[in-house]
Amino acid sequence: MTEKFKGTNESVSKRVEDLVSRMTLEEKVSQMVSNASSIPRLGIPEYNWWNEALHGVAGAGIATVFPQAIGMAASFDDKLLYSVATAISNEARAKYNEFVRHNDRGIFKGLTFWSPNVNIFRDPRWGRGQETYGEDPYLTSIMGVAFVKGIQGNDPVYLKAIATPKHFAVHSGPEPIRHEFNAEVSMKDLKETYLYAFKECVKTGKTASIMGAYNRVNGEPCCASKTLLQDILRKEWGFDGYVVSDCGAIHNIYVDHKIARTVEEAAAMAVKNGCDLNCGDTYKRLVDAVKKGLISEKEIDKSVKRLFTARFRLGMFDPPEKILYSQIPYEINDSEKHRKLALKMARESIVLLKNDKLLPISKNIKSVALIGPNADKKEVLLGNYNGTPSHYVTLLDGIRAKVSSKTKVYYAEGCDLFKIEENDKYGMRRKRDFSEAISFAEKVDTVIMCLGLSPDLEGEEGTGPNQKGDRDNLDLPGLQQELLEEIYSVNQHIILVLLNGSPITINWAQKHIPVILEAWYPGQEGGTAIADVVFGNYNPSGRLPVTFVKSEDQLPPFTDYSMKGRTYKYMDEEPLYPFGYGLSYTKFEYKNLKIEPENAKIGKSIKVTVEVENIGKVDGDEIVQLYLKFLEASTTVPNHELKGFKRIYLVAGEKKKVSFLLTPRQMAFIDEKGKCILEPGKFKIMIGGSQPDRRSLELTGQKTVNGEFKVVGRSTEIEY
């Protein structure tokens, strides 16, 4: 019998069909868990499907570490993110080529990456919000698609690697109850907010894989949901890749959700509804499930074929000389080119929240004090799901490298990041630490305070000292606020630098501290990037991808998945800092808004053009943001929605015209039944460097330009 699966001239589908037909049931089932076994008689090596690449190759030795995902989202630069993802997949292939050469096929050694995280950061208490691209579905979709395309490559035959957008779906905390939680969500919120980025990753990004979530959605476990996996993902969106469970999620179906009565029933339920691969070992019971009549071997075949289609598309059964990506040299890993790319992304991710004419400062400053628990900590550069860089640049390193040889640089940790111990011994130590920091602050020209969070305080359930992952409150932890106020009492020339993955309620700092920089977890080159902004080598241009509220009192209950009162789209109260906000060392003016046509038929696109001028004295990037509001909708619609953005560079005095095309899909809304509707009526367009709300105007002093257009015709339902 001819072994068609070995024929490289055969189609992938025929090769897969032939290979799977030769397997026993036990062999098929052995391929449906993340640590798939070898099948020597068919020449199939073992393969571990689990790998991570959220912001760099993780868990597989030295690799370039880029800023955490939330920081990259703040760049509003999808082209740069595509370059970052391309660099990550190049390093991934370079490593894989060497691992295979040495027959090293363990965990984190494969080409199937469980990234990006395109869940919506709907609540700032969620510990894993740092892994996302923020709170806005449109921004998340644009960045998610860029990442997927960069990971998977552009070869017409082979995939460079496989991206896996996660966690499908309606998943954003609370972490401690994620294994049994049921997210109740309306069809409107489901399609308008929670599914949009996944849909774009599937239909536009052509992702080859999707990861299911732990929780239930409206009663159905995500990894065994007919609604999510069959009706929406495969039938509605046409997804033809494979679905992998989150780790242990199939086990949760019967132990925690109690939807299935036995382990075999849970495994059968998940496979029958379209979850092909189990991170865990529950699927090992599928052989028993077949014997008990819970699932057929034919249904198992469907999943196994999807998995081998992915492996064939990666070129795992073809000669290396046929695959361009197999020629990527190991030297590309941790290369100078990639380190420069990490620095560029770190610069673009920094958001200037406040500047009372203090920045930038001179490199020839006589003296500067760096104070705070995050000033010289390597781990706060990295965030979570991180790799290991060959070198780190902390903020202290970055400042020391930039200042003149005559500048005196002092450093004091000041206090612990989050610990507060009440005993006398610690109290004495605390006072001594404060005293050293205060002493330095008294004698220097400028103080750089480096405060915030760390992956120890926010992240996934069960990781770090904060085992629950989420935060109870949004204030600066430990003694940081007290330290900040003490330093301010002796020196008001303070630059506050925040390293964190989620919003912090810094109301006091906004009122008193002259400069505030949001630097996120900025990656291995973070210290250099921050120093570049502080000393004026780079004009900050980042924008907030998530709203900074004034307090938890402005938030709905954490477990409430309704979008009412959440994010800039539905929040009624005034935030501390709004989504889309960020300052620059220069000023930009918007004028001459043009909308064509101002009266359009339903189903036609609208062209929008605006002129942007750098009216300041410093060259820099501007993030041009277009928001849309339907003024006459027949259902509840957002306050306004981001529908387009472009990053442009303008030298001082330069003007540029920026154009957007508003498609019918962007003018449609999701109704209460989850239908995508185009309606006639009046629309308002708002374009500027920030969101068109009162708080943005108050903080930036720059107005958006507004215009209106009308759509005429009959209401119609269009494809979601």
Secondary structure, 3 states (H helix, E strand, C coil): CCCHHHCCCCCHHHHHHHHHHCCCHHHHHHCCECEECCEHHHCECCEECCEECCCCCECCCECCCCCCHHHHHHCCCHHHHHHHHHHHHHHHHHHHHHHHHCCCCCCCCCCEECCCECCCCCCCCCHHHHHCCCCCHHHHHHHHHHHHHHHHCCCCCCCCCECCCECECCCCCCHHHCCCCEECCCHHHHHHHHCHHHHHHHHCCCCCEEEECCCEECCEEHHHCHHHHHHHHHHHCCCCCEEECCCCHHHHHHHCCCCCCCHHHHHHHHHHCCCCEECCCHHHHHHHHHHCCCCCHHHHHHHHHHHHHHHHHCCCCCCHHHCHHHHCCHHHCCCHHHHHHHHHHHHHHCEEEEECCCCCCCCCCCEEEEECCCCCCCHHHCCCCCCECCCCCCHHHHHHHHCCCCCEEEEECCCCCCCCCCCHHHHHHHHHHHHHHHHHHHHCCEEEEEEECCCCCCCCCCCCCCCCCCCCCCCCCCCHHHHHHHHHCCCCCEEEEEECCCCCCCHHHHHHCCEEEECCCCCCCHHHHHHHHHCCCCCCCCCCCCCECCCHHHCCCCCCCCCCCCHHHHCCCCCCECCCCCECCCCEEEEEEEEECCEEECCCCEEEEEEEEECCCCCEEEEEEEEEEECCCCCCCCCCEEEEEEEEEECCCCEEEEEEEECHHHHCEECCCCCEEECCEEEEEEEECCCCCHHHHHHHCCCCEEEEEEEECCCEECCC
